[in-house]
Amino acid sequence: MTEWIYESSDGGKTITRRVFGNHTNNVDGKHLNVGQDEWIPMPQIMEIARRTIKEQCLRHEYPALNELWLQYQTMLRLVSNGE
């Protein structure tokens, strides 16, 4: 599973992400030059966070949903490792 670092050079107006431990974004195997980073607006980051928290609450409330989610995560890791 890819771990991301989210950074902002303009005080939080825009956010960029990179793979944890790397100083360049090489998600697809290409090193990107400065200015070509993937920028994500702060409202979009906040929406992702709200959705993630809501999903965590639902998985806690419905154990069967959590079990299916864990199975999905396992399958995702298995197929991702084959890349």
C-alpha positions as CSV (number, residue, x, y, z in Angstrom):
1,M,0.0,0.0,0.0
2,T,1.4,3.4,-1.0
3,E,1.9,5.8,1.8
4,W,1.7,9.5,0.9
5,I,3.1,12.7,2.3
6,Y,1.0,15.8,1.8
7,E,2.7,19.1,1.7
8,S,1.8,22.7,1.1
9,S,4.1,25.5,0.0
10,D,1.5,28.2,0.1
11,G,0.1,28.0,3.6
12,G,-2.6,25.4,2.8
13,K,-4.2,26.9,-0.2
14,T,-3.0,24.0,-2.3
15,I,-1.6,20.6,-1.3
16,T,0.8,18.4,-3.2
17,R,1.5,14.7,-2.4
18,R,4.5,12.5,-2.9
19,V,5.3,8.9,-2.0
20,F,6.5,8.7,1.7
21,G,10.3,8.5,1.8
22,N,10.9,10.0,-1.7
23,H,11.7,13.5,-2.5
24,T,10.3,13.2,-6.0
25,N,6.9,11.9,-7.1
26,N,7.6,8.6,-8.9
27,V,4.2,6.9,-8.5
28,D,4.3,5.8,-12.2
29,G,8.0,5.2,-12.3
30,K,8.8,8.7,-13.6
31,H,10.5,11.4,-11.6
32,L,8.7,14.6,-12.0
33,N,10.4,18.0,-12.2
34,V,9.4,20.9,-10.0
35,G,6.2,22.5,-11.3
36,Q,4.8,19.2,-12.5
37,D,3.8,17.9,-9.0
38,E,0.2,16.7,-8.5
39,W,-1.6,19.6,-6.7
40,I,-4.7,18.9,-4.8
41,P,-6.9,21.8,-3.6
42,M,-7.5,22.0,0.2
43,P,-11.3,21.5,-0.1
44,Q,-10.7,18.3,-2.0
45,I,-8.3,17.1,0.8
46,M,-10.9,17.9,3.4
47,E,-13.6,16.0,1.5
48,I,-11.4,13.0,1.3
49,A,-10.8,13.2,5.0
50,R,-14.5,13.6,5.8
51,R,-15.4,10.6,3.6
52,T,-12.6,8.5,5.2
53,I,-13.8,9.2,8.7
54,K,-17.4,8.5,7.7
55,E,-16.4,5.2,6.2
56,Q,-14.4,4.2,9.3
57,C,-17.5,5.0,11.5
58,L,-19.7,2.8,9.3
59,R,-17.2,-0.1,9.4
60,H,-17.1,0.2,13.2
61,E,-20.9,0.3,13.3
62,Y,-21.4,-2.7,10.9
63,P,-18.9,-5.5,11.6
64,A,-19.9,-7.4,8.4
65,L,-19.0,-4.3,6.3
66,N,-15.6,-4.1,8.1
67,E,-15.0,-7.8,7.3
68,L,-15.7,-7.2,3.6
69,W,-13.5,-4.1,3.6
70,L,-10.6,-6.1,5.1
71,Q,-11.1,-8.8,2.4
72,Y,-11.0,-6.0,-0.3
73,Q,-7.8,-4.5,1.2
74,T,-6.2,-8.0,1.2
75,M,-7.2,-8.6,-2.5
76,L,-6.0,-5.1,-3.4
77,R,-2.6,-5.7,-1.8
78,L,-2.3,-9.1,-3.6
79,V,-3.0,-7.7,-7.0
80,S,-1.0,-4.6,-6.4
81,N,2.1,-6.6,-5.5
82,G,1.9,-8.3,-9.0
83,E,2.7,-5.0,-10.8
